[in-house]
Amino acid sequence: MRVCLVCQNIDCKSRGSEQLMKEFQKRVAARGLTDVEVKPYMCFGACQEGPNIVLYPEKNWYANVKVEDLDEITEHLAGGPHVQRLDTIDSSLKELIYQLLDTGIL
């Protein structure tokens, strides 16, 4: 199972992450991606870059995501290309979060 974690902290919520997550869930279902689950996540520590979506276990991080970006992200999940323009998070923060996800701490 692949998981798409959508940040739901107060900063990301103020930027529309609740609606973003609901719309993302609809698009994943409409595309028939039964191996993908879209779930809320408390915080990735990159509030200034939110809303953030982390694809796991692929370890792709998309920042400043808007509803209009979801088709490209869904296409990526279906085997399409990585959405490079949304990959703006510092690599050291990404590695820290990925390590925590790998260990099950987060």
Buried (B, 14 or more C-beta within 10 A) or exposed (E): EBBBBBBBBEBBBEBBBBEBBEBBBEBBEEBEBEEBEBEBBEBBBBBEBBBBBBBBEEEBBBBBBEBEBBEBBBBBBEEEEBBEEBEEBEEEBBEBBBEEBEEEEB
